[in-house]
C-alpha cells in the first residue's frame, strides 16, 4: 500500500486535529505495526514523533495490529484520540 509522503501526511494529520480541537490536552496515537516498520526502514521515525511532540502538549503512542486477513496485513492505519478543553 502506498501511504504517500509520511512526513507530509503527519503534518496534515496534526493540522487537521488542531483545526478541530484548538487546545488539545492529551492525544493517544495507535499506529499499525506496518507503518512503524516502514518508518523505521525509511529512517523517519524520530521525525514523525517530533511532529507529534511539537503539536500536542501531552501524547502517548503505541504500535498495534491493523486490519489483517490470515497472516497478511492489509492496511496501514493511524488512529488518534484527542481530548481537548
PyMOL Python script that loads the backbone (N, CA, C, O; Angstrom):
from pymol import cmd

cmd.read_pdbstr("""\
ATOM      1  N   UNK A   1       0.836  -1.172   0.000  1.00  0.00           N
ATOM      2  CA  UNK A   1       0.000   0.000   0.000  1.00  0.00           C
ATOM      3  C   UNK A   1       0.879   1.234   0.000  1.00  0.00           C
ATOM      4  O   UNK A   1       1.923   1.268   0.651  1.00  0.00           O
ATOM      5  N   UNK A   2       0.455   2.230  -0.725  1.00  0.00           N
ATOM      6  CA  UNK A   2       1.196   3.481  -0.780  1.00  0.00           C
ATOM      7  C   UNK A   2       0.523   4.480   0.159  1.00  0.00           C
ATOM      8  O   UNK A   2      -0.671   4.754   0.038  1.00  0.00           O
ATOM      9  N   UNK A   3       1.291   5.009   1.079  1.00  0.00           N
ATOM     10  CA  UNK A   3       0.715   5.935   2.061  1.00  0.00           C
ATOM     11  C   UNK A   3       1.068   7.382   1.753  1.00  0.00           C
ATOM     12  O   UNK A   3       0.795   8.269   2.562  1.00  0.00           O
ATOM     13  N   UNK A   4       1.675   7.635   0.590  1.00  0.00           N
ATOM     14  CA  UNK A   4       2.079   8.992   0.263  1.00  0.00           C
ATOM     15  C   UNK A   4       3.345   9.344   1.017  1.00  0.00           C
ATOM     16  O   UNK A   4       4.052   8.462   1.504  1.00  0.00           O
ATOM     17  N   UNK A   5       3.630  10.637   1.114  1.00  0.00           N
ATOM     18  CA  UNK A   5       4.795  11.113   1.854  1.00  0.00           C
ATOM     19  C   UNK A   5       4.429  11.132   3.337  1.00  0.00           C
ATOM     20  O   UNK A   5       3.624  11.962   3.760  1.00  0.00           O
ATOM     21  N   UNK A   6       5.002  10.237   4.127  1.00  0.00           N
ATOM     22  CA  UNK A   6       4.619  10.131   5.535  1.00  0.00           C
ATOM     23  C   UNK A   6       4.817  11.425   6.330  1.00  0.00           C
ATOM     24  O   UNK A   6       4.028  11.715   7.229  1.00  0.00           O
ATOM     25  N   UNK A   7       5.842  12.198   6.020  1.00  0.00           N
ATOM     26  CA  UNK A   7       6.077  13.436   6.760  1.00  0.00           C
ATOM     27  C   UNK A   7       5.004  14.478   6.437  1.00  0.00           C
ATOM     28  O   UNK A   7       4.548  15.196   7.327  1.00  0.00           O
ATOM     29  N   UNK A   8       4.605  14.562   5.176  1.00  0.00           N
ATOM     30  CA  UNK A   8       3.520  15.477   4.802  1.00  0.00           C
ATOM     31  C   UNK A   8       2.199  15.006   5.395  1.00  0.00           C
ATOM     32  O   UNK A   8       1.398  15.813   5.869  1.00  0.00           O
ATOM     33  N   UNK A   9       1.977  13.697   5.366  1.00  0.00           N
ATOM     34  CA  UNK A   9       0.751  13.144   5.952  1.00  0.00           C
ATOM     35  C   UNK A   9       0.678  13.435   7.445  1.00  0.00           C
ATOM     36  O   UNK A   9      -0.392  13.753   7.963  1.00  0.00           O
ATOM     37  N   UNK A  10       1.810  13.329   8.140  1.00  0.00           N
ATOM     38  CA  UNK A  10       1.840  13.632   9.575  1.00  0.00           C
ATOM     39  C   UNK A  10       1.518  15.106   9.807  1.00  0.00           C
ATOM     40  O   UNK A  10       0.785  15.442  10.738  1.00  0.00           O
ATOM     41  N   UNK A  11       2.067  15.995   8.958  1.00  0.00           N
ATOM     42  CA  UNK A  11       1.751  17.422   9.067  1.00  0.00           C
ATOM     43  C   UNK A  11       0.258  17.666   8.883  1.00  0.00           C
ATOM     44  O   UNK A  11      -0.351  18.425   9.636  1.00  0.00           O
ATOM     45  N   UNK A  12      -0.331  17.015   7.872  1.00  0.00           N
ATOM     46  CA  UNK A  12      -1.759  17.185   7.613  1.00  0.00           C
ATOM     47  C   UNK A  12      -2.605  16.635   8.753  1.00  0.00           C
ATOM     48  O   UNK A  12      -3.621  17.226   9.119  1.00  0.00           O
ATOM     49  N   UNK A  13      -2.186  15.505   9.311  1.00  0.00           N
ATOM     50  CA  UNK A  13      -2.904  14.927  10.441  1.00  0.00           C
ATOM     51  C   UNK A  13      -2.883  15.883  11.631  1.00  0.00           C
ATOM     52  O   UNK A  13      -3.918  16.152  12.241  1.00  0.00           O
ATOM     53  N   UNK A  14      -1.710  16.386  11.949  1.00  0.00           N
ATOM     54  CA  UNK A  14      -1.577  17.308  13.082  1.00  0.00           C
ATOM     55  C   UNK A  14      -2.382  18.584  12.841  1.00  0.00           C
ATOM     56  O   UNK A  14      -3.062  19.063  13.748  1.00  0.00           O
ATOM     57  N   UNK A  15      -2.315  19.137  11.629  1.00  0.00           N
ATOM     58  CA  UNK A  15      -3.071  20.354  11.302  1.00  0.00           C
ATOM     59  C   UNK A  15      -4.570  20.119  11.397  1.00  0.00           C
ATOM     60  O   UNK A  15      -5.310  20.962  11.905  1.00  0.00           O
ATOM     61  N   UNK A  16      -5.012  18.966  10.904  1.00  0.00           N
ATOM     62  CA  UNK A  16      -6.439  18.651  10.960  1.00  0.00           C
ATOM     63  C   UNK A  16      -6.957  18.521  12.379  1.00  0.00           C
ATOM     64  O   UNK A  16      -8.050  18.990  12.698  1.00  0.00           O
ATOM     65  N   UNK A  17      -6.173  17.888  13.222  1.00  0.00           N
ATOM     66  CA  UNK A  17      -6.583  17.745  14.621  1.00  0.00           C
ATOM     67  C   UNK A  17      -6.595  19.101  15.306  1.00  0.00           C
ATOM     68  O   UNK A  17      -7.521  19.415  16.053  1.00  0.00           O
ATOM     69  N   UNK A  18      -5.560  19.914  15.053  1.00  0.00           N
ATOM     70  CA  UNK A  18      -5.513  21.254  15.667  1.00  0.00           C
ATOM     71  C   UNK A  18      -6.656  22.142  15.193  1.00  0.00           C
ATOM     72  O   UNK A  18      -7.148  22.979  15.950  1.00  0.00           O
ATOM     73  N   UNK A  19      -7.081  21.965  13.944  1.00  0.00           N
ATOM     74  CA  UNK A  19      -8.210  22.743  13.425  1.00  0.00           C
ATOM     75  C   UNK A  19      -9.512  22.333  14.108  1.00  0.00           C
ATOM     76  O   UNK A  19     -10.380  23.173  14.350  1.00  0.00           O
ATOM     77  N   UNK A  20      -9.647  21.060  14.414  1.00  0.00           N
ATOM     78  CA  UNK A  20     -10.868  20.554  15.041  1.00  0.00           C
ATOM     79  C   UNK A  20     -10.873  20.758  16.550  1.00  0.00           C
ATOM     80  O   UNK A  20     -11.925  20.992  17.146  1.00  0.00           O
ATOM     81  N   UNK A  21      -9.705  20.671  17.164  1.00  0.00           N
ATOM     82  CA  UNK A  21      -9.581  20.792  18.622  1.00  0.00           C
ATOM     83  C   UNK A  21      -8.492  21.829  18.898  1.00  0.00           C
ATOM     84  O   UNK A  21      -7.301  21.520  18.890  1.00  0.00           O
ATOM     85  N   UNK A  22      -8.923  23.050  19.138  1.00  0.00           N
ATOM     86  CA  UNK A  22      -7.981  24.180  19.244  1.00  0.00           C
ATOM     87  C   UNK A  22      -6.961  24.018  20.364  1.00  0.00           C
ATOM     88  O   UNK A  22      -5.794  24.376  20.200  1.00  0.00           O
ATOM     89  N   UNK A  23      -7.393  23.484  21.493  1.00  0.00           N
ATOM     90  CA  UNK A  23      -6.488  23.337  22.641  1.00  0.00           C
ATOM     91  C   UNK A  23      -6.448  21.880  23.111  1.00  0.00           C
ATOM     92  O   UNK A  23      -7.060  21.533  24.121  1.00  0.00           O
ATOM     93  N   UNK A  24      -5.724  21.026  22.371  1.00  0.00           N
ATOM     94  CA  UNK A  24      -5.652  19.630  22.787  1.00  0.00           C
ATOM     95  C   UNK A  24      -4.894  19.488  24.100  1.00  0.00           C
ATOM     96  O   UNK A  24      -3.881  20.152  24.320  1.00  0.00           O
ATOM     97  N   UNK A  25      -5.383  18.635  24.948  1.00  0.00           N
ATOM     98  CA  UNK A  25      -4.730  18.401  26.239  1.00  0.00           C
ATOM     99  C   UNK A  25      -4.046  17.042  26.291  1.00  0.00           C
ATOM    100  O   UNK A  25      -3.036  16.876  26.975  1.00  0.00           O
ATOM    101  N   UNK A  26      -4.599  16.064  25.562  1.00  0.00           N
ATOM    102  CA  UNK A  26      -3.993  14.738  25.530  1.00  0.00           C
ATOM    103  C   UNK A  26      -4.348  14.068  24.212  1.00  0.00           C
ATOM    104  O   UNK A  26      -5.488  14.140  23.754  1.00  0.00           O
ATOM    105  N   UNK A  27      -3.360  13.416  23.605  1.00  0.00           N
ATOM    106  CA  UNK A  27      -3.583  12.679  22.366  1.00  0.00           C
ATOM    107  C   UNK A  27      -3.010  11.278  22.510  1.00  0.00           C
ATOM    108  O   UNK A  27      -1.871  11.096  22.938  1.00  0.00           O
ATOM    109  N   UNK A  28      -3.821  10.294  22.147  1.00  0.00           N
ATOM    110  CA  UNK A  28      -3.407   8.897  22.118  1.00  0.00           C
ATOM    111  C   UNK A  28      -3.300   8.496  20.650  1.00  0.00           C
ATOM    112  O   UNK A  28      -4.254   8.657  19.889  1.00  0.00           O
ATOM    113  N   UNK A  29      -2.141   7.974  20.254  1.00  0.00           N
ATOM    114  CA  UNK A  29      -1.891   7.580  18.870  1.00  0.00           C
ATOM    115  C   UNK A  29      -1.675   6.070  18.817  1.00  0.00           C
ATOM    116  O   UNK A  29      -0.794   5.538  19.492  1.00  0.00           O
ATOM    117  N   UNK A  30      -2.475   5.391  18.021  1.00  0.00           N
ATOM    118  CA  UNK A  30      -2.327   3.948  17.834  1.00  0.00           C
ATOM    119  C   UNK A  30      -2.022   3.726  16.362  1.00  0.00           C
ATOM    120  O   UNK A  30      -2.869   3.975  15.505  1.00  0.00           O
ATOM    121  N   UNK A  31      -0.828   3.265  16.070  1.00  0.00           N
ATOM    122  CA  UNK A  31      -0.410   3.102  14.682  1.00  0.00           C
ATOM    123  C   UNK A  31      -0.207   1.630  14.346  1.00  0.00           C
ATOM    124  O   UNK A  31       0.207   0.833  15.188  1.00  0.00           O
ATOM    125  N   UNK A  32      -0.503   1.294  13.118  1.00  0.00           N
ATOM    126  CA  UNK A  32      -0.345  -0.077  12.642  1.00  0.00           C
ATOM    127  C   UNK A  32       1.137  -0.442  12.641  1.00  0.00           C
ATOM    128  O   UNK A  32       1.982   0.380  12.288  1.00  0.00           O
ATOM    129  N   UNK A  33       1.442  -1.643  13.026  1.00  0.00           N
ATOM    130  CA  UNK A  33       2.831  -2.108  13.078  1.00  0.00           C
ATOM    131  C   UNK A  33       3.501  -1.981  11.708  1.00  0.00           C
ATOM    132  O   UNK A  33       4.709  -1.758  11.630  1.00  0.00           O
ATOM    133  N   UNK A  34       2.731  -2.119  10.634  1.00  0.00           N
ATOM    134  CA  UNK A  34       3.291  -1.981   9.287  1.00  0.00           C
ATOM    135  C   UNK A  34       3.850  -0.580   9.076  1.00  0.00           C
ATOM    136  O   UNK A  34       4.907  -0.422   8.465  1.00  0.00           O
ATOM    137  N   UNK A  35       3.152   0.436   9.573  1.00  0.00           N
ATOM    138  CA  UNK A  35       3.646   1.814   9.475  1.00  0.00           C
ATOM    139  C   UNK A  35       4.904   1.981  10.314  1.00  0.00           C
ATOM    140  O   UNK A  35       5.871   2.598   9.867  1.00  0.00           O
ATOM    141  N   UNK A  36       4.899   1.442  11.511  1.00  0.00           N
ATOM    142  CA  UNK A  36       6.060   1.548  12.391  1.00  0.00           C
ATOM    143  C   UNK A  36       7.297   0.956  11.714  1.00  0.00           C
ATOM    144  O   UNK A  36       8.367   1.565  11.720  1.00  0.00           O
ATOM    145  N   UNK A  37       7.142  -0.225  11.135  1.00  0.00           N
ATOM    146  CA  UNK A  37       8.266  -0.878  10.466  1.00  0.00           C
ATOM    147  C   UNK A  37       8.710  -0.105   9.227  1.00  0.00           C
ATOM    148  O   UNK A  37       9.907   0.014   8.964  1.00  0.00           O
ATOM    149  N   UNK A  38       7.753   0.420   8.466  1.00  0.00           N
ATOM    150  CA  UNK A  38       8.091   1.192   7.266  1.00  0.00           C
ATOM    151  C   UNK A  38       8.852   2.463   7.636  1.00  0.00           C
ATOM    152  O   UNK A  38       9.846   2.802   6.993  1.00  0.00           O
ATOM    153  N   UNK A  39       8.391   3.164   8.666  1.00  0.00           N
ATOM    154  CA  UNK A  39       9.064   4.402   9.079  1.00  0.00           C
ATOM    155  C   UNK A  39      10.470   4.109   9.589  1.00  0.00           C
ATOM    156  O   UNK A  39      11.389   4.897   9.363  1.00  0.00           O
ATOM    157  N   UNK A  40      10.643   2.990  10.271  1.00  0.00           N
ATOM    158  CA  UNK A  40      11.981   2.599  10.746  1.00  0.00           C
ATOM    159  C   UNK A  40      12.900   2.319   9.558  1.00  0.00           C
ATOM    160  O   UNK A  40      14.051   2.755   9.547  1.00  0.00           O
ATOM    161  N   UNK A  41      12.395   1.593   8.557  1.00  0.00           N
ATOM    162  CA  UNK A  41      13.203   1.302   7.357  1.00  0.00           C
ATOM    163  C   UNK A  41      13.565   2.579   6.607  1.00  0.00           C
ATOM    164  O   UNK A  41      14.651   2.687   6.039  1.00  0.00           O
ATOM    165  N   UNK A  42      12.647   3.548   6.608  1.00  0.00           N
ATOM    166  CA  UNK A  42      12.882   4.814   5.906  1.00  0.00           C
ATOM    167  C   UNK A  42      13.751   5.770   6.727  1.00  0.00           C
ATOM    168  O   UNK A  42      14.226   6.781   6.208  1.00  0.00           O
ATOM    169  N   UNK A  43      13.957   5.451   8.003  1.00  0.00           N
ATOM    170  CA  UNK A  43      14.760   6.300   8.875  1.00  0.00           C
ATOM    171  C   UNK A  43      14.075   7.595   9.280  1.00  0.00           C
ATOM    172  O   UNK A  43      14.744   8.597   9.533  1.00  0.00           O
ATOM    173  N   UNK A  44      12.731   7.584   9.345  1.00  0.00           N
ATOM    174  CA  UNK A  44      11.997   8.812   9.670  1.00  0.00           C
ATOM    175  C   UNK A  44      11.193   8.720  10.969  1.00  0.00           C
ATOM    176  O   UNK A  44      10.386   9.604  11.256  1.00  0.00           O
ATOM    177  N   UNK A  45      11.398   7.683  11.740  1.00  0.00           N
ATOM    178  CA  UNK A  45      10.618   7.504  12.972  1.00  0.00           C
ATOM    179  C   UNK A  45      10.741   8.711  13.896  1.00  0.00           C
ATOM    180  O   UNK A  45       9.732   9.220  14.384  1.00  0.00           O
ATOM    181  N   UNK A  46      11.945   9.168  14.136  1.00  0.00           N
ATOM    182  CA  UNK A  46      12.143  10.309  15.048  1.00  0.00           C
ATOM    183  C   UNK A  46      11.507  11.585  14.499  1.00  0.00           C
ATOM    184  O   UNK A  46      10.991  12.398  15.266  1.00  0.00           O
ATOM    185  N   UNK A  47      11.541  11.766  13.185  1.00  0.00           N
ATOM    186  CA  UNK A  47      10.927  12.951  12.579  1.00  0.00           C
ATOM    187  C   UNK A  47       9.420  12.939  12.751  1.00  0.00           C
ATOM    188  O   UNK A  47       8.814  13.972  13.035  1.00  0.00           O
ATOM    189  N   UNK A  48       8.816  11.775  12.580  1.00  0.00           N
ATOM    190  CA  UNK A  48       7.362  11.645  12.767  1.00  0.00           C
ATOM    191  C   UNK A  48       7.005  11.943  14.220  1.00  0.00           C
ATOM    192  O   UNK A  48       6.083  12.712  14.493  1.00  0.00           O
ATOM    193  N   UNK A  49       7.731  11.339  15.141  1.00  0.00           N
ATOM    194  CA  UNK A  49       7.462  11.556  16.569  1.00  0.00           C
ATOM    195  C   UNK A  49       7.646  13.026  16.934  1.00  0.00           C
ATOM    196  O   UNK A  49       6.874  13.563  17.728  1.00  0.00           O
ATOM    197  N   UNK A  50       8.655  13.682  16.369  1.00  0.00           N
ATOM    198  CA  UNK A  50       8.890  15.104  16.641  1.00  0.00           C
ATOM    199  C   UNK A  50       7.710  15.964  16.207  1.00  0.00           C
ATOM    200  O   UNK A  50       7.366  16.936  16.880  1.00  0.00           O
ATOM    201  N   UNK A  51       7.087  15.610  15.081  1.00  0.00           N
ATOM    202  CA  UNK A  51       5.919  16.368  14.619  1.00  0.00           C
ATOM    203  C   UNK A  51       4.784  16.278  15.636  1.00  0.00           C
ATOM    204  O   UNK A  51       4.125  17.278  15.920  1.00  0.00           O
ATOM    205  N   UNK A  52       4.553  15.083  16.185  1.00  0.00           N
ATOM    206  CA  UNK A  52       3.511  14.943  17.207  1.00  0.00           C
ATOM    207  C   UNK A  52       3.904  15.686  18.477  1.00  0.00           C
ATOM    208  O   UNK A  52       3.060  16.331  19.099  1.00  0.00           O
ATOM    209  N   UNK A  53       5.152  15.606  18.864  1.00  0.00           N
ATOM    210  CA  UNK A  53       5.612  16.288  20.082  1.00  0.00           C
ATOM    211  C   UNK A  53       5.486  17.802  19.952  1.00  0.00           C
ATOM    212  O   UNK A  53       5.173  18.484  20.929  1.00  0.00           O
ATOM    213  N   UNK A  54       5.725  18.332  18.757  1.00  0.00           N
ATOM    214  CA  UNK A  54       5.611  19.776  18.533  1.00  0.00           C
ATOM    215  C   UNK A  54       4.162  20.240  18.512  1.00  0.00           C
ATOM    216  O   UNK A  54       3.884  21.408  18.786  1.00  0.00           O
ATOM    217  N   UNK A  55       3.238  19.342  18.191  1.00  0.00           N
ATOM    218  CA  UNK A  55       1.826  19.708  18.037  1.00  0.00           C
ATOM    219  C   UNK A  55       1.021  19.503  19.315  1.00  0.00           C
ATOM    220  O   UNK A  55       0.159  20.314  19.651  1.00  0.00           O
ATOM    221  N   UNK A  56       1.306  18.419  20.021  1.00  0.00           N
ATOM    222  CA  UNK A  56       0.480  18.043  21.163  1.00  0.00           C
ATOM    223  C   UNK A  56       1.271  18.179  22.459  1.00  0.00           C
ATOM    224  O   UNK A  56       2.388  17.671  22.558  1.00  0.00           O
ATOM    225  N   UNK A  57       0.695  18.867  23.466  1.00  0.00           N
ATOM    226  CA  UNK A  57       1.421  19.075  24.723  1.00  0.00           C
ATOM    227  C   UNK A  57       1.694  17.766  25.469  1.00  0.00           C
ATOM    228  O   UNK A  57       2.744  17.605  26.090  1.00  0.00           O
ATOM    229  N   UNK A  58       0.754  16.848  25.403  1.00  0.00           N
ATOM    230  CA  UNK A  58       0.904  15.546  26.051  1.00  0.00           C
ATOM    231  C   UNK A  58       0.366  14.489  25.101  1.00  0.00           C
ATOM    232  O   UNK A  58      -0.781  14.563  24.660  1.00  0.00           O
ATOM    233  N   UNK A  59       1.209  13.495  24.786  1.00  0.00           N
ATOM    234  CA  UNK A  59       0.745  12.434  23.911  1.00  0.00           C
ATOM    235  C   UNK A  59       1.403  11.123  24.290  1.00  0.00           C
ATOM    236  O   UNK A  59       2.445  11.082  24.944  1.00  0.00           O
ATOM    237  N   UNK A  60       0.765  10.070  23.860  1.00  0.00           N
ATOM    238  CA  UNK A  60       1.249   8.709  24.088  1.00  0.00           C
ATOM    239  C   UNK A  60       0.924   7.928  22.827  1.00  0.00           C
ATOM    240  O   UNK A  60      -0.125   8.134  22.216  1.00  0.00           O
ATOM    241  N   UNK A  61       1.818   7.035  22.437  1.00  0.00           N
ATOM    242  CA  UNK A  61       1.541   6.255  21.243  1.00  0.00           C
ATOM    243  C   UNK A  61       2.087   4.850  21.351  1.00  0.00           C
ATOM    244  O   UNK A  61       3.014   4.583  22.116  1.00  0.00           O
ATOM    245  N   UNK A  62       1.505   3.960  20.582  1.00  0.00           N
ATOM    246  CA  UNK A  62       1.995   2.587  20.536  1.00  0.00           C
ATOM    247  C   UNK A  62       1.622   1.961  19.203  1.00  0.00           C
ATOM    248  O   UNK A  62       0.714   2.421  18.511  1.00  0.00           O
ATOM    249  N   UNK A  63       2.341   0.906  18.862  1.00  0.00           N
ATOM    250  CA  UNK A  63       2.067   0.148  17.639  1.00  0.00           C
ATOM    251  C   UNK A  63       1.138  -1.009  17.968  1.00  0.00           C
ATOM    252  O   UNK A  63       1.241  -1.631  19.025  1.00  0.00           O
ATOM    253  N   UNK A  64       0.234  -1.280  17.046  1.00  0.00           N
ATOM    254  CA  UNK A  64      -0.693  -2.399  17.210  1.00  0.00           C
ATOM    255  C   UNK A  64      -0.928  -3.011  15.838  1.00  0.00           C
ATOM    256  O   UNK A  64      -0.402  -2.523  14.838  1.00  0.00           O
ATOM    257  N   UNK A  65      -1.697  -4.053  15.790  1.00  0.00           N
ATOM    258  CA  UNK A  65      -2.012  -4.681  14.514  1.00  0.00           C
ATOM    259  C   UNK A  65      -3.162  -3.950  13.863  1.00  0.00           C
ATOM    260  O   UNK A  65      -4.141  -3.606  14.525  1.00  0.00           O
ATOM    261  N   UNK A  66      -3.049  -3.711  12.569  1.00  0.00           N
ATOM    262  CA  UNK A  66      -4.138  -3.126  11.804  1.00  0.00           C
ATOM    263  C   UNK A  66      -5.046  -4.235  11.315  1.00  0.00           C
ATOM    264  O   UNK A  66      -5.081  -5.323  11.889  1.00  0.00           O
ATOM    265  N   UNK A  67      -5.779  -3.951  10.250  1.00  0.00           N
ATOM    266  CA  UNK A  67      -6.638  -4.973   9.672  1.00  0.00           C
ATOM    267  C   UNK A  67      -5.773  -6.100   9.129  1.00  0.00           C
ATOM    268  O   UNK A  67      -4.734  -5.858   8.515  1.00  0.00           O
ATOM    269  N   UNK A  68      -6.204  -7.310   9.356  1.00  0.00           N
ATOM    270  CA  UNK A  68      -5.406  -8.458   8.980  1.00  0.00           C
ATOM    271  C   UNK A  68      -6.311  -9.562   8.458  1.00  0.00           C
ATOM    272  O   UNK A  68      -7.366  -9.844   9.026  1.00  0.00           O
ATOM    273  N   UNK A  69      -5.875 -10.184   7.356  1.00  0.00           N
ATOM    274  CA  UNK A  69      -6.551 -11.356   6.815  1.00  0.00           C
ATOM    275  C   UNK A  69      -5.542 -12.492   6.885  1.00  0.00           C
ATOM    276  O   UNK A  69      -4.548 -12.489   6.159  1.00  0.00           O
ATOM    277  N   UNK A  70      -5.794 -13.454   7.747  1.00  0.00           N
ATOM    278  CA  UNK A  70      -4.815 -14.520   7.950  1.00  0.00           C
ATOM    279  C   UNK A  70      -3.522 -13.925   8.476  1.00  0.00           C
ATOM    280  O   UNK A  70      -3.510 -13.307   9.541  1.00  0.00           O
ATOM    281  N   UNK A  71      -2.437 -14.105   7.742  1.00  0.00           N
ATOM    282  CA  UNK A  71      -1.143 -13.559   8.155  1.00  0.00           C
ATOM    283  C   UNK A  71      -0.761 -12.311   7.360  1.00  0.00           C
ATOM    284  O   UNK A  71       0.369 -11.835   7.467  1.00  0.00           O
ATOM    285  N   UNK A  72      -1.670 -11.786   6.580  1.00  0.00           N
ATOM    286  CA  UNK A  72      -1.375 -10.642   5.720  1.00  0.00           C
ATOM    287  C   UNK A  72      -1.983  -9.377   6.325  1.00  0.00           C
ATOM    288  O   UNK A  72      -3.187  -9.310   6.571  1.00  0.00           O
ATOM    289  N   UNK A  73      -1.132  -8.378   6.561  1.00  0.00           N
ATOM    290  CA  UNK A  73      -1.617  -7.060   6.997  1.00  0.00           C
ATOM    291  C   UNK A  73      -2.104  -6.327   5.759  1.00  0.00           C
ATOM    292  O   UNK A  73      -1.363  -6.207   4.783  1.00  0.00           O
ATOM    293  N   UNK A  74      -3.316  -5.842   5.780  1.00  0.00           N
ATOM    294  CA  UNK A  74      -3.876  -5.234   4.573  1.00  0.00           C
ATOM    295  C   UNK A  74      -4.225  -3.760   4.752  1.00  0.00           C
ATOM    296  O   UNK A  74      -4.967  -3.204   3.943  1.00  0.00           O
ATOM    297  N   UNK A  75      -3.715  -3.131   5.774  1.00  0.00           N
ATOM    298  CA  UNK A  75      -3.973  -1.714   5.955  1.00  0.00           C
ATOM    299  C   UNK A  75      -2.842  -1.100   6.749  1.00  0.00           C
ATOM    300  O   UNK A  75      -2.166  -1.780   7.521  1.00  0.00           O
ATOM    301  N   UNK A  76      -2.642   0.176   6.556  1.00  0.00           N
ATOM    302  CA  UNK A  76      -1.638   0.922   7.322  1.00  0.00           C
ATOM    303  C   UNK A  76      -2.370   2.100   7.953  1.00  0.00           C
ATOM    304  O   UNK A  76      -2.482   3.167   7.350  1.00  0.00           O
ATOM    305  N   UNK A  77      -2.857   1.903   9.148  1.00  0.00           N
ATOM    306  CA  UNK A  77      -3.719   2.897   9.767  1.00  0.00           C
ATOM    307  C   UNK A  77      -3.051   3.588  10.942  1.00  0.00           C
ATOM    308  O   UNK A  77      -2.158   3.052  11.598  1.00  0.00           O
ATOM    309  N   UNK A  78      -3.526   4.796  11.176  1.00  0.00           N
ATOM    310  CA  UNK A  78      -3.195   5.541  12.393  1.00  0.00           C
ATOM    311  C   UNK A  78      -4.533   5.974  12.980  1.00  0.00           C
ATOM    312  O   UNK A  78      -5.323   6.643  12.314  1.00  0.00           O
ATOM    313  N   UNK A  79      -4.780   5.596  14.216  1.00  0.00           N
ATOM    314  CA  UNK A  79      -5.988   6.001  14.920  1.00  0.00           C
ATOM    315  C   UNK A  79      -5.551   6.938  16.036  1.00  0.00           C
ATOM    316  O   UNK A  79      -4.660   6.618  16.823  1.00  0.00           O
ATOM    317  N   UNK A  80      -6.195   8.104  16.091  1.00  0.00           N
ATOM    318  CA  UNK A  80      -5.867   9.061  17.149  1.00  0.00           C
ATOM    319  C   UNK A  80      -7.115   9.392  17.952  1.00  0.00           C
ATOM    320  O   UNK A  80      -8.221   9.475  17.418  1.00  0.00           O
ATOM    321  N   UNK A  81      -6.907   9.577  19.237  1.00  0.00           N
ATOM    322  CA  UNK A  81      -7.954  10.055  20.130  1.00  0.00           C
ATOM    323  C   UNK A  81      -7.362  11.281  20.808  1.00  0.00           C
ATOM    324  O   UNK A  81      -6.348  11.197  21.500  1.00  0.00           O
ATOM    325  N   UNK A  82      -8.015  12.430  20.596  1.00  0.00           N
ATOM    326  CA  UNK A  82      -7.525  13.679  21.176  1.00  0.00           C
ATOM    327  C   UNK A  82      -8.588  14.260  22.086  1.00  0.00           C
ATOM    328  O   UNK A  82      -9.752  14.388  21.706  1.00  0.00           O
ATOM    329  N   UNK A  83      -8.172  14.606  23.285  1.00  0.00           N
ATOM    330  CA  UNK A  83      -9.066  15.209  24.268  1.00  0.00           C
ATOM    331  C   UNK A  83      -8.616  16.651  24.462  1.00  0.00           C
ATOM    332  O   UNK A  83      -7.444  16.913  24.735  1.00  0.00           O
ATOM    333  N   UNK A  84      -9.547  17.575  24.322  1.00  0.00           N
ATOM    334  CA  UNK A  84      -9.240  18.996  24.479  1.00  0.00           C
ATOM    335  C   UNK A  84      -9.995  19.602  25.637  1.00  0.00           C
ATOM    336  O   UNK A  84     -10.689  18.916  26.387  1.00  0.00           O
ATOM    337  N   UNK A  85      -9.840  20.905  25.763  1.00  0.00           N
ATOM    338  CA  UNK A  85     -10.539  21.622  26.833  1.00  0.00           C
ATOM    339  C   UNK A  85     -12.029  21.583  26.628  1.00  0.00           C
ATOM    340  O   UNK A  85     -12.778  22.136  27.434  1.00  0.00           O
TER     341      UNK A  85
END
""", "prot")
cmd.dss("prot")
cmd.show_as("cartoon", "prot")
cmd.util.cbc("prot")
cmd.orient("prot")
